[in-house]
Amino acid sequence: MKIVFITGGAKSGKSTFALKTADRYGGKRAYVATAQALDDEMAWRIEAHQKERNGSWDTVEEPVNIHQSITELVTTHEVIVVDCLTLWLTNMILTEPEPAKDKIYDAFLKLTDSLTTARQTKSDGAIILVSNEVGLSIVPDNRLARLFRDYAGVLNQRVAAVSDEAYLVVSGLPLRLNS
């Protein structure tokens, strides 16, 4: 399976580009949603994403254990979109007041291991991962926000490192980052 990493700012067109990228591949498609509808605004965002997928996807809602979802879905689907990694990171951080750095990095390793295993065991299809780029802004004013920004930067680097294709989406336009 090809591993495709898509990053960019908020509302930059990442998810739309991920779905268009998925259209390049045939077969059964799965969407791993990491968002949780904890308020009305997030529920609206989730509903908008569901409409964009137009019912032709199997949806798995998994806020924390995405590596397990990927491992299971690879056996039954040709295309898997994970949207989004930074919400996944947020979910992990919010599960406990101060998650240990080792615990976060271990989750990153489980994710990248599941990706490389999928690539080695299945030749067709793709896993497409969406993540926000949060490191281009000002330095956050509180410790938790700085930790999140730092963890997100490391996460994005690790996923990009195991990806066959990596893109930055700005204003709806994808820019290929690797060759």
Buried (B, 14 or more C-beta within 10 A) or exposed (E): BBBBBBBBBEEBBBBBBBBEBBEEBEEBBBBBBBBBEEEEEEEEBBEEBBEEBEEEBBBBEBBBBBBEBBBBBBEEBBBBBBBBBBBBBBBBBBEEEEBEEEEBBEBBEBBBBBBEBBBEEBEEBBBBBBBBBBEEEEEBEEEEEEBBBBBBEBBBEBBBEBBEBBBBBBEEEBEEBEE
